[in-house]
Amino acid sequence: MIKKGTTTYHLLLMLEKAMETGVPFVDFIDNPSKFAWTGYRSNLNYNSTYKTIKRLKDKGYLLTKREERKIIVELTQDGRNYISLAKLLEDSPWDGKWRIVIFDVPEDHRKLRNALRYRLKEWQFQQLQKSVWISKKDIVKELKSFIKEVGVENWVKIFVASEEKLT
């Protein structure tokens, strides 16, 4: 997951605000605070921002196109999903419910199991046992979508629970 305050975070946030129109690369470099609050920085380094855009483009989060002499940067649907999930993980207060993921993916599907573990770590789940993970973050919808996309829905169970006091 991206860290708050990084060039990647600001770039994706800016593009999320611009949505369908896209933003000329030069406009963002010259005046990033116009698009997203960047803290103490009044301008960004051209090279690092260009590398960030290339990396995000390679991941499928951004599209670039040329219009005359301008490079227009646009956010893809995957990019929108990524930034909304990042904001959800950063900003959401705990609602008092635990999200528990229990899985038993067979050994012959080890790569899928490792992908699931990687995603759970990325989404701030904590490991209780080898195949039992728990989180306070309400990302069940995104998790179910990922599980279906990867094809491990037969081996994964998700529970939402609240803690009750015993008297």
C-alpha positions, -999 to 999 in steps of 0.1 A, spaced: 0 0 0 12 35 -6 24 57 22 6 89 29 27 119 19 46 103 -9 47 115 -45 27 84 -55 0 92 -30 -3 128 -41 -3 120 -78 -31 94 -74 -51 117 -52 -47 145 -76 -58 123 -105 -87 110 -85 -99 146 -81 -94 154 -118 -112 121 -127 -123 119 -163 -106 150 -177 -70 141 -170 -43 166 -161 -14 179 -181 18 166 -165 35 200 -165 6 216 -147 9 191 -118 47 195 -116 45 233 -116 17 237 -91 9 204 -72 -10 223 -44 -36 233 -69 -46 196 -72 -37 180 -39 -23 194 -6 13 182 -6 24 195 28 56 216 28 64 211 -8 56 239 -32 68 221 -62 79 185 -71 110 171 -87 104 165 -124 125 133 -126 111 116 -95 75 124 -106 82 111 -141 95 79 -126 65 76 -104 42 81 -133 60 54 -153 59 29 -124 21 35 -119 16 32 -156 34 -1 -157 11 -13 -128 -19 -3 -148 -31 26 -126 -24 54 -151 -28 61 -187 -8 88 -206 -16 103 -239 -3 132 -260 -24 161 -270 -4 184 -292 27 192 -271 12 181 -237 13 148 -219 -21 141 -203 -21 117 -174 -54 99 -165 -64 75 -137 -76 40 -148 -103 21 -130 -77 0 -112 -60 33 -101 -93 46 -87 -98 13 -68 -63 15 -55 -65 51 -42 -100 46 -27 -87 15 -8 -56 34 3 -78 62 17 -101 37 33 -72 20 51 -58 53 63 -88 72 74 -115 48 86 -122 47 123 -128 13 139 -165 4 140 -161 -22 168 -162 -52 145 -134 -76 136 -129 -91 101 -116 -126 104 -103 -145 74 -98 -182 77 -84 -202 47 -71 -236 38 -58 -234 3 -43 -268 -9 -6 -272 -14 -9 -276 -52 -23 -240 -52 6 -225 -32 10 -194 -55 -26 -185 -49 -22 -190 -11 9 -168 -11 -9 -141 -32 -38 -142 -6 -13 -138 23 5 -110 5 -28 -91 -1 -39 -96 35 -6 -81 48 -10 -52 23 -45 -46 36 -33 -44 72 -46 -77 84 -27 -93 113 -18 -130 114 -32 -149 144 -23 -184 131 -8 -196 98 -42 -194 80 -62 -171 104 -60 -134 98 -78 -105 116 -84 -68 109 -103 -38 122 -106 -23 87 -140 -27 69 -127 -39 35 -149 -70 32 -163 -60 -1 -128 -55 -16 -116 -87 -1 -145 -108 -15 -138 -93 -49 -102 -102 -47 -110 -138 -35 -134 -143 -64 -109 -128 -89 -81 -151 -77 -105 -181 -76 -100 -193 -40 -136 -187 -28 -140 -224 -21 -111 -224 4 -117 -190 22 -142 -180 48 -147 -144 60 -164 -136 93 -174 -102 108 -176 -104 146 -180 -80 175 -165 -86 209 -190 -91 237 -181 -90 274 -188 -121 294 -204 -115 328 
